[in-house]
């Protein structure tokens, strides 16, 4: 069996009284496209944010590409990594947010080049060429000099995907990437994600788009109340769910 | 396809008719009243014991012009110091480190809690506390020589301004969406780089109107430095009227200069605002 790109072991996370993740364990293999589904508050977004270390886990461990995230084991105890080291680990993942979070004072092109230039200190002309290629890939060559406020929601989200890809991540995390979009703009973003999936990118997608999950996902994971309830091939989980809770969720969504 | 249903009768065609202007009688009446009151005030001053020839004569004398230059130099330098301190203190205040947070809150408490004129007098009279200052073994000097009126005014005005500006900057940074911090972190930025590259440029748009306000306040606050012998506009005007007793005339001269400076600053602020409005809809459309 191939070594997993992400190994999640017994991860728990609470926000005050609320337990967002309860003892979650999961593997994501290289090149796999995984869709996380479930009601809001089920922990799927929190799981994504823990992998990107926007939220720190309370217990358990997450390994990305064989490297333990956020902490270092030393003398039988765990020590939290410095902000700089966490920043370096984050570069292996790209994050796409529900609300895009593009930098409004920078053009589409500048949004994409910001990370490679400022964080990775790469050469300007090389970064620029790559950014232009990324814009072409998401179908926005003509919008390089537009500010986010001049773009539609779908266009903004496509720029956000290009911005994440510019850091050359091994893993792309999508947090409900189409939930904030008008219905007619959902398709263009999903099309970009499908193309990305076909290119072999490892992806974890929190989504309510079951059609996308059915078509693209190698595996669908259903979560409820901070725990993984059921997982398997999309056709199995979505078509013939074994668990009662999964069936209840699916019949409420469709 | 179904044909559109026929429109109901009884609604006349209004196209081509213009909307008449309202007369606004009360506006005309109140404006006339205000003009009349102003005319009375002007007449009173014209007939009062003011030698207007002195006003025009002293408006452009060398000492007054030097005073306005010193006022502007001090206002710009003290404001620069205030903004620098304000940004640093605001970042400290929003840091997760409790030591930095407490130091920042203490600074704001101390310098916002005491009168500016008192702070100026304290800085100027620092020699009474520390006759000599310096780094032991390396360098030392008599405090009276170091703490000139210029330095005392700069420190007093700048450090006091920093306490106020830090709150303006903090408000600006808090106005930036939390998602912007997260997006910056997600592309590997640390806290300080995210602040410098992503958060502060967006906060600038919010803080420029209050900062413009603060700068206009600073131009006038420099007049307080007259009490510690800094040769700014009011101090120089006072020196002239100590000699020639034309008190009101020279105060009017100083007042006219302050008004002129503030009038020039307002359009400059608008230019700055436009610069930092990059990417917002107002400019884009």
Interface residues (C-beta under 8 A of the other chain):
Chain A: X52 X54 X83 X84 X87 X88 X90 X91 X93 X94 X95 X97 X99 X101 X102 X103 X104 X105 X106 X107 X114 X115 X118 X119 X120 X147 X148 X149 X150 X160 X163 X164 X167
Chain B: X177 X179 X180 X182 X183 X184 X185 X186 X187 X188 X189 X190 X191 X193 X197 X198 X201 X202 X205 X276 X278 X279 X280 X281 X284
